[in-house]
Amino acid sequence: MKKHGNRLKEFGENKLEDKKKESIIIRFFKQFNDFMIIILIASAIISAIVAKLEGNNDYIDSIIIVVIVVFNAIMGLIQEAKAEKSLEALKKMSAPIAKVKREEKIVQIKGTEVVPGDIVLLEAGNFVPADCRLIDSYNLKIEESSLTGETMPVLKDSNVILKEDTSLGDMVNMVFATTVVVNGHAEAIVTETGMHTKVGKIAKMIITDEAPQTPIQKKLAGVGKTLGVRVFINMCFYIYNRFNKKDISSRNVYDISRTCCCSNSRGLACDCDYYVINRCY
């Protein structure tokens, strides 16, 4: 048992890490730590300055932009809360106990004490305690909806040899942490535990918010930077003409400010409606 204790120290406990708790105020202000949000706030300030310089006290544009920014922050908080609930749900699906074979003896241990190299015995109704390579299986079916979203049980086969680039849903010679044995029985050797498992990597993305950007998010980020430069250049022309007492319309400043709002994905629909209606008017 001593070597298993050493492995436990080396690899750590077989459990998912907790997300660092922060107050709702700190989380709210963190929603503004984004380039697109900064562009939105700059647009609101620009619109307010222009309205003040022209003396018409028309702050509707600034108010609408601020409302959209606050709405975005609230939506961000809601999404974070949902992500935390998802993490808690994953933790609840971790196996509380596991039956393993150590030193030719079958023992029952806590799920957190499972280490790489352990031989795990799986039976119908068990949660899989860690990512494992099947050694022997008999009519083994695993429900993997927590990982793949597929509700139909997957038939596993220990004799199959797969390529390295095989997708997760097709790894029939592997079983993964938090999945459920619905039929059959098997023996498997633990390959990964804790945050190194497939579900652990998902939990890490939730904790650190490191999910890869979608193509549309990448394009919107590029558009936002381009529009930010346009706002800056337009304001420079406006201020220059203002100080030189030249007659210049602030229409472009307003238009670019609103376009910046439209480039934000969550505020897209409501601000596009506002922009189109205002332009038609």
N, C-alpha and C positions, 0 to 999 in steps of 0.2 A: 504494500500500500504506500510505501515511502516514495516510490517513483511517481505515483499518481499525485501525491502531495506536491512534489517538485514541479510536475506539469501544471498543476493548478496555480502555483506561484508564477510560472513562466507565462502561461496564456491568460490567466485571470479567470474570474468566475464566468460561468456560462449564463449571462443575463444581458438584457438590453440596458443601455445607460439612460439616465434621466436627463431631461432637458433642463437647463439652468432656469430657475424661476426668476422672473422680472416683474416689477410692478406694472400695472396697466398704463400708467403715465409714461414710463420709459418706453414701453412697447409702442405706445401711440406716437411719440415723437420719432421713434426709429422708422416709422412709415414714411417720413419726409427725407430720409437718407437715400435718395434716389435721384438720378440726373433728370428724369422726366418730371418729377415732382418739383425739383428746383426750377426747371423751365416754367412750369405752371405758376409758381409763386412769383418768379420774375415777371411773367406776363401780367399778373394781377397788379404788381407794383407799377409796371410801365403804363398800364391802362389808367391807373389812379393818377399818376404824375401828369399824363397827357390831359386828363379831364381837368385837373387843377390848373395847369398852365393855360388852358383855353378858357377857363372861368365858367364852364357850363355845369360844373359839379355833377356830371353824369357818371356815377360810379357803378352802374348796372353791370358792366363787363367785369369789373374787378370783383364785385360781390359774387357773380356767377362762377368765376374761376375759383375763388376761395371756397365756395360751397362744394365744388367738384373735388378740390384737394382734400377737404375734410371728409367728404363722402368716400374718397379713395382710401384714406387712413382708416376709417371705420370698417370698410370692406377688408382691408389688410388684417385688422385685429380679429375679425370674424374668421378669416381663413386660417390665421395662426391658431385660434381656439379649436377649429376643426382638426388641424394637424396634430395638436396635442392630444385630442381625443383619440385620433387614429393610433398614435404612439401608445397610449394607455391600452387600447384594444389589442395591439400586438403583444404587449407585455402580459396581458391576461391569458393569451393563447400559448404562452411558454409552458413547457411541461413542468409540473410541480415535482414530479418524481420520475426516475428512470431506472429500468432494470438492465444491469450491465454484467458482463462476464469479466472478472478480474482474478488472475492467478488460478484459473480453472474453476472458480467458484462464481455462482450467480448471486449477485447482491443487489439490493434495492437502495438507491442513493437519491439525494436531492438533485433536481434538474440543474441547479447552479454548480454542482460539483463534477459534472461531466467534462471530460478533457479530450483533446485530440488523441486518437489511438485506442480509446475505449471501444469494446465490442458491445453494441447495444442490441437488446432483444426487443423486437416490436411485435405487438399483437393488436387485434381489432379493438378499437376504442382508445388506443394510446395516442397522445400527442408526441410527435417526433421531437426529441430534445435538442437536436443539433443537426447540422448538415452532415450526411453520412453517405458512404459508398456501400452499396449492398454487397454482401458476401454470399448470402444464400436467401432465397425467397420462395414462398409457396403461395400462389394465387394472391399476391399482395396488391391491394388497391389503396391508393392514397388520394385524399381530397385536398387539393392544392389551391383552393379559392383565395386564401390569404395572400398568396404570391402571384398567381397568374389570373385570378378572377374566374377561372373555369370551375363551374360547380360540379361537373361530372367527374367521378373518381377516375384516376389514371392507373392503368395496370402497369406494375413495375416488373422488371426482369433483371436479375443479378448477372445473367450470362451475356447480356448485350455489351458490346464494346463500341463506344461513341467517339466521334471526332472532337477535338478541343473546342471548335467554334459552334457546337451544338447549342441551340436555344434552350432556355430554361424549361419551357413546357415539354420539350422532347427528351429531357434527360431521364430516361426510364430506368437507368441503373443507379440513380441517386434518389435520396429522400432528403427533405429540407425541414429545418426548424419551423415550428408552429403549424405544420401540416398535420393531418389526422389520418390514422390508419382506420379504414372502414371495413377491410376484409383481409383475411389471410394472416400470415406471420412471416417474420424474416429476422436475419441477423445482419448487422451492418457495422462498419467501422467508422468512427467519428473522424471527419476531416477538418471541420471548422466549428468553432463555438463562439458564443457571445456576439459582439459587434462585427465579427469577421464572416458571419453567416450571410446568406442572401437577404434574409429579413433584417439582419443587423445593418446591412448597407442601406436598406430602405429607411430604417430608423435614423441612421446617421444623416441622410438627406433631409429628413424632417427636422432633426435637431439643429443642424447647421444651415438649413435652407440653401443647400447646394445642388438643387435639382437643375439639370441641364436646361438651357434656354431652348424654347421652340423656335423654328424658323421665323414665325411671325414676330416673336419677341425680339429677335436679333434685328429684323428689318425695322421695327418700330424704334429700337434704340438708335439705329443709324439715322432714321428720319428725325428723331428728336434732336440729335446733335446738329444736323443740318439746319433745322428750324431755329435752334438756339443761336447759331451764327447769323441767320437772317434777321432775327429780332435785334441782335446787337448792332448789325450794320444799319438797319433801318432806323434805329434810335439815334445812332450817330448822325445820320443825315437829318433827322428831325431836329435834334438839338442844334446842329450847325445852322440850319435855316432859321431856327427860332431865334438864335442869338444875332443872326444877320438880318433879322426882321423881314424875312421873306415869307410870303403867304404859302403855307403848305398844309395839305389835308392830313389828318391823323388816321385816315381810313386804313392805310397799309399797316400801321402799328396795331390797330384793333384786329385787322384780319389775321395777321401773323400770330397775335396773341391767342386768338380763338383756334387757329390751326394747330398751335402747340397743344391746346387742350385736347383737340381731336386725335392727336397722335398717342394719347394715353389710352391703353386698351380698355380699362374699366370705365373711363369716363367718355368713351367714344360715342355711344348711342345718343345720350342726352345732349352732348355738346354739338354733335353733328346736326341734330334737329334745330338747336338754337342758331347755329351758324347759317344753315340753309334758309330758315325763316327770316333771319335778319337781312341776309343778302337779297332775298326776294323783295322784302319790304323796301 
